[in-house]
Amino acid sequence: MKTISHINRSAWIAGVFTVLLAAAGCTGNFEEINRNPNEVTEAEMQRENYKTGANVKGLINLVVPAQEHMYQFNELLVSGSYAGYTEFTSDSKFEKFSTFNPTVDWLKWPFVNVISETYPYYRGVLNGTDNPVMRALADLLRVAIMHRVTDTYGPIPYSKVVEDKKESLSVGYDTQKEVYMKMFEELDAAIAVLKANTTLSTEAFGKFDGVYGGNVGKWVKFANSLKLRMAMRLSNVEPEIAKAKAAEAIGSGVIESNEDNAELTLAENRSALCWTNWNDHRIGADLISVMNGYNDPRRETMFTKVTVGKGETATQGFAGIRIGVYPGDSDAVKAGYSNMIIDSKSPYLWMNAAEITFLRAEYELRWGTDAAAGSLYEQAVKLSFEERGAKGAEDYLAQADAVPENYQDNVGSDNCSAVSKITIPWETGNFDRNLERIITQKWIAIFPLGTEAWAEHRRTGYPALFPAVNDKSGGSVDPAIGPRRLNYPVEEYTENAANVAAAVEMLGGPDTQGTHLWWDKTTSKN
């Protein structure tokens, strides 16, 4: 892993792009006077979309961070470990997220770096154009970025960042509930604007859009799907709000086909460096043990094979590494555990049809019918198989006795019995086991989305994960349920002290990794 220099949060203002003036000429044309103010013509888009489009592109690159260092910290070292997806293979670092004692330099990445890089782009759009489509996209993308930040920390600076006329980041925090309610409001407004412009030519801003190529209709589906994801996050703390917002999102049109998956395609996927060039990570024992137990055909397209076992019994298969280990021989570790199959041309996954269909299945399980929930659950599994290019979804769903396997360490001696015996087929009328099925299969389907997987594990307790091999939290983390959040970085205490102190009061507990977030009401499922 490489490092880059400290980012001064006060320097973010210098990155704001030159303000663009929107054309606002008068007209006597009756049709123009009575045109929906949310509608935009292609000519209007083309007139001012270069610099504004560059700012939108900058926001797009931060949803799932495209920059390799930020990606490594946010998606692999933090949430990848906490979701049971990945472990760091270097034997030279003994203060890390997976053992609950990350260094000060590491803690700033998911907070300081994300926030300080997001707002120059965001303000560049707001200050640079009155174009409703560009502004709606900026609002949508800010929600997509910042909902990951609030799900990592809890209270964050959100509404006051925009309200502050000095364009400072040293502002007051919102409670997590306030952040979510504001985000729902902004999503609804963005969806309304985007829906009014679905006929806009893809050429209007397609060259800046590496996700949907300027297809506004697909952005509408993504926005509704993001609303659904966020709505279900509130299922245990505000079930009536969750139900209402989820119903609105589904009714407005969500991602249902893999053709509409949200994936960012760039000239080069720099995150591949973490797996290939740097060789810093391997697949977690949790994920491999579940998929091995299910004899899951998707492994072939997701992970590399390694030699499993020794001597005459050795064979080619899939092996994972326990989270929270200190690899003693990194060469043996890299050879003995499965890697992710990825290259520089791979897209960055944001959201797929399988995830959204699993969310709809959970919606039906909670507030609809068991039959509809079961049907959507099976449909989601099939969508995941289709996306991965795997065969045999029907046979997979019919495996009545397949369960996660006991873990046999392929390199060290950190063996562990399976912590779940959940099977695959739907069980009519069994809420708890069916919820575990939905979340476990969604966890498989959304790999490598560590931030989302960790949030859903905290919300539901599923999938059940092996405890970390080493707990260096000093007692602040309950090993039975794992970390619940990240503590605020030292930069907040030195540069925004009064406001971060108020944020800790909002948390209702100490600023440690063991304090539960507002929507996190889960106790151990292990």
N, C-alpha and C positions, 0 to 999 in steps of 0.2 A: 504494500500500500504506500502511495506517495502522499506527501503533505503539501499544503499551500499556505501562504502567509495569512496572518490574522486579518479579518475584515472589520474595519472600524465602522460601527453602526451609524455614526454621525456622518459618514461620507456618502451615504446612500443618495442624498439629495442631488449630488453632482451627476448622478446617472440619469436624471430625468431628461427626456428628449425635448427639443424645441417645440413650443406650443404651436399647434396648427389651427388656423382660423377656418371655421366651417362657413361655407357659402350660405347666405341667408337672404338672397334677393327677393324682392316683392314680386307679386304676379297678379294679374287680373284674371287669370284663367280659372273658371269656376271649378273644373275638375281638380286642379291643384289645390285650391282653397279647401275643398271638401275631402281631399285625400287623407287616409289614415296617417296620422303623424308618425306612427311607428314604421310605416313602409318606406323603403329606400330604393331608389333606382340604381341601376348598374353604373350610370354616369356619375352619380353622386359618390358611389363607392370608389370608383377609379380616380376621382378628382383629388382625394385626400388620403388614400389608403397606404401610401408608401411608408411614411414614418409611423403612422398609427398602426399599420400592419406589422411593422417591425416590433412594436411594443406588444401587440397581441401574440406574435410569435415568441417573444421572450417569456410571456406568461405561460404559453403552451409548454415550453421547455421546463417549467417548474412544477407542473402538476404531479407527475412522477419524475423526479429530477433527471434530466438528460446528462448533466455534467457528472462525470464519473466519480469524483470525490464525494459530492453531495449524495449521489445515488448510493454509494457504498455505505456511508454513514446512516442515512435515513432508512433505506430499504433492506440492507443486509446486516450491518452491525447491530442496529437497534431492533427494528421490528422483525427482521428476518429471524433473528435469534429468539425473540420473545414469542414468535408464532410457531416455533419448532421447524422452521424451514431451512436455516443455514447456520453454520458455525465458522468462525474465523480460524484459519489453519496455522497462522504464524505462532511459533513457540517463543517469540520474543516479547509479547505483550501480556502482562499479567493484571493490568487494570483495564477492564473492558466491560461493555454493556452486558454480555451474557453471564458474567459473574457478579453483576450488579454494583460494580465499582469503577465506572468509566472515569477517565481523566477529565480535568477541566476543559482541555482543548477539544475533547470529543463531544462534550455536552452542548457546546454552542451550535453545532451543525444543524440539528433539526429545528432550532429556534432562531437564533441570531442570523444565521446565514440565509435561511429560507425567507424570513420576514424582510431582511434588509435588501435582498435581491428582488423580491416581488414588487414592492411598492414604487420604485422608480418606473417600472413598466406600467403598472396600474395607473399611476398618476399621469404618465405620459399619454395614456388614452383619454382619461377624463379631462385633462387640461388641453388636449390637442385636437379634440373633435366634438361636434354635436351629433355626429352620425349615430343613430340609435342602435344599429346592428353592431358596430364596433364597441359601443359602450356596453351593450348587453353581453357581448362575448367577454369583455373584460370583467364584468360583474360575475358572470358564470365561472370564469377561470379563477377569479379570486376566491370564490366559495370552494371550488374544487381543490385549491391549494391549502386554504386556511382551515378547512374542516379536518384535514389531516393533522394540522398543527394543534388544534384544540383537542382532538382525540388523543394526542400524545401528552399534552400538558394539563388540560382543563381550561381555566380562565386564561384568556389571551387578550392583548390589545386588538380591538377589531373596529367597533363603530367609531371610536374616538380618533383612530388613525386618519380617517377620512374627514372627520369634522375639524381636526386641528388645522388652522389656517397657516401655521408656521411649517407645515409639512414635516413634523417631527415624528419620530418613533418612540420618544420617551413620553408616552401618554398613559392614561389610565386603562385598566383592564375591564373587560366585560365578564360577568359570570358565564359559565359554559351554557347555561340555559339561554341567557341573553344572546350569546353568539349564535346558537342554533336558531332561535326565533328570528333574528335579523337575517340569517342566511336563507331561511325559508321565504321570507319577504322578498329578498333580492332574487332568489331563484324564480319566484312567481312572476316578478316584473320582467326578468330576462326571457322567460319562456313566452310571455305575451308578445314581446317584441320579435323574437325569432319566429314565432308562429305566423306573424304578419308578413314575414319575408321569405317564406319557404320557396317561392318561385324565383328568387334572386339567382342570377347566373353564377355558376361555380367559378367563373373567371373573375368575379368581383374581388375576391380575396383568397382564391385558391392557392396562389403561390406562397402565401404565408401560413397555410394551414396544412400541417403534416399529419393531421388526424383524419379529417373528413374531406380534404381537398376543396373546401369552400361550400360544401353541401349543407345548407342551413337546416334542411329537414332532419338530417342526421344529428345535428347539434341539438335540436329540440328533443330528440329521443334520449340523447345523453343527459341533457339537463333534467328531464323527468326521471331518468334512471338514478341520477345522483340524488334527487329528492327522495326517491324510494329508499335508497341505501341509508340516507340520513334519517328518514322517518322510522325505519325499523330499528335504528340504534336506540330509539326512545321507548322501545316496547316494554321495558321493565320499570321505567321511571315515570313516563307520561303515556300510558297506553292509549288513552283517548286521542291525544294529539297524534301519536304514531299511526293509529288506525285511520284517522281522517286524512293526514298528509299522504299516507301510502295510497289510499284510495284515489285521491286526486291525481297522484303521479301516474298510477296505472291507467286511470281513465283518460289521461291526457296523451298517453302513448309512450311506452318505454322500449328499450332494446329487446327484441324477441328473436332475432336472427344473427348468426355469426357474421353476416355481411355488414351489420351495423356495429360490430364491436369497436370500442374506442381504443385505438392503438396508434401511437406516434411513430411514424416512419421518418428517419433522418438519413442523410448520406452515410453516416457512420453511427452505429450504436456503441457509444463509449462505455456503457456499463459492462459490455462484454470483457473489457480489460480486467475487471475484478476477478473474473472466472478463468480467463485464458492466459493473458500476458502476466498478470500479477500472481495468479494461482492462490488467491487469498482465502477462498471459501470452498466449502463442500456441503453437500445436502445433509440436512438434519436427520437424525435417527428416527424422530417422530414421524416424519412424512414417509420415509422409506419403510418403516415397520408397518404402517397402516396399509400402504400400497402393496407391499410384499404379501401381507396377510390376505389381501383381496385378490392376489395374482393379477394386478391391474395392468391391462395392455398399454395404458398410456405411458408407463415408465419408459418404453422403448423410444419414444420421441421426446421425452423430457430429460432423461438422465443418462450419463455414460455408464457402461458396464465395467466392473472391476473383477479381479480374481477373488472369489469368496471361498474361505476355507484354505486348508493346507494339504499338501501331499496328494494322495490318490483321490481324496474326496473333494479337492478343489474344483470349482466350476466358475463360469462367468455369470455374474448376477449383479444385483444392486445392493449397496451397503451404505448406511448413513452414520454420521458422527453425532455423539451425544452433545447437547448444548451445555456450555459451561465447563468444558474440559480445557486442560492445558496440554496441548499436543507436545509430546516430548521429542518426537522425530518428525519434523514436518514433511520430509520426503516420503516417509512411509505413510503418513496421513494422506498426502495428496495422491498416492498410488492406491491406497486401500479403501478410499471412500468415493462414492459417485459424485461426479461433477454435473453441473447444469449444461445441457446442450444449447449453446448460444454462439452466435458469431456477430461480426460487425454489421451484417445486413438484417439482423433480427429486429422486429419492431419492439417498442416499449409498450407493454400492456397497461392500460388504464382500467378497463372494465369490459367484461364480456357478457354475452347473452346467457351463458350458464349461470353466472352470479345473479343476474336480474331475475331469472326464472326460479332460482332457489329462493330469492326474496319473496317472489309472488307465492311460492309454495308455503313459505312460513306465514305469510299474510293469511292465506286460506286456512292453515292449521290453527291459527289463533282466532280468526274472526269469520271464517267462511265454513267450508265443508271439508270433511276428511277426504272424501273422494277426489275433490278438486286439488287438494294439497298433494295427494299421492300421485295424481296424474302429472302435475307440474314438476314434482320431484323427479320422476322418471324422465320427463322431457328434458330437464336440466342436465341430467347425467348424459343423455344422448347428445345434447348440444356440446358438452365438453368433449366427448369422444370425437365428434365431428370436427371440432376446432383443432384437436391434437392430431387428427389424421389416424385415429385408432379404430380398429374393428372390434366387434363383439359386445356392443353395449347391452343387447338383450340378454345374452348369456351372463354377463357381469351382474346385471340386475336380478337375475334368477338364482344367484349363489346363496342358498339358504344358510349354509354353515360357515362361510368365510368370515373370519374376524381378524383384527390386527394381530400380528405375530409378536411373540416375545423377542426382545432385542438381544442379539448376540454380537458383541463388538468384534468387528473384523480386523482391528488393529491393536486396540488396547484390551482392557478387562472391565470396562464399564457396562457390564451386562445388566439388563433390567426386564422384569416381567411386564407384559402388556398392561396398560392402565385402562383399557376399554375392551369390551367384548361385543361392541355394537356390530350387528350384521347389516347387510345391504338392503334386502327386500323390505318394502313398506309393510308396517303392521297396522291394520285398521284399528283405530280407536286408542292407540297408545301414544299420547301426546309427548311425553318425555323422550321416549326412544326415537320417535319420529323427528323430533326437534334435533336430537343428537345426529341422526342420519343426515338431515338437511345441512347442518353446519359442517359436519365432517366431510361430506361430499363437496360442499362449496369450497371448503379449505383446500381440497385437492385441486378443484377446478380453477381457482384464481391464482395459484402459484405463478409467479413469484411476488405477488402483491402483499408484502409483509405488513405494511401499515394497516391495511384493511383486515387481514387475517388476525393480527394481534387484537385489533379493536373488537372483532366478533368473538374471539376467544374470551376476552374480558366480559363482554356483554352476556354471553350465554354459558360460559364454562366449558364450551366444546370447541374443538375436540379436546379430550383429556390428553395432557402432555406429560412426558417424563419430567421429573423435577431436575433442575440444574445440578450438574455434578458438583460444582463448587459455588457456594453462596458466600460472597464477600460483602454483603450489604450491612453487616453489623447489626442484624436483627430488624432492619427497617422493612424487609421484604419477607412475606410469608412464603416459604418454599413450596407449600402445598398448592398455592394458586398463582405464584409468580408475580412479577412487577405489574403495577396497575397504571403507571405513568412514568414520565421522566421529571426530575426536579429541574427548576429553572436554572439557567446558566449563570455563572458568576457575573457576566456582563450586565445582567438586569439588576443585580444587587449593587453594582458600582455606578451605573449610569441611569437607573430608573428606580432607585431604592424605595421611595415612598409608594410608588404604584405597585411594585412587586410585593411589598409587604401587605398591601390591601388585597392583592390577588391570593396570597396564602390564606388570608382570613376567609376569602370566598371558597377556598377548597374545603374548609371545615376540618382540616387535619394538617399535619406538618408537611413541609415541602420535601417529601421523600418519595421514593419509587413505590412505597407501600400504600400510599393514600389513594383511595378510590375516587374516580371521577363522578360527576353528577349522574351520568346515565349508567354507571357500573354498580349494579346491586348484587353481583355474583359472589357466592362463596364457593368453596372447593367442590369440584365435581369428580375429583380423582378418587 
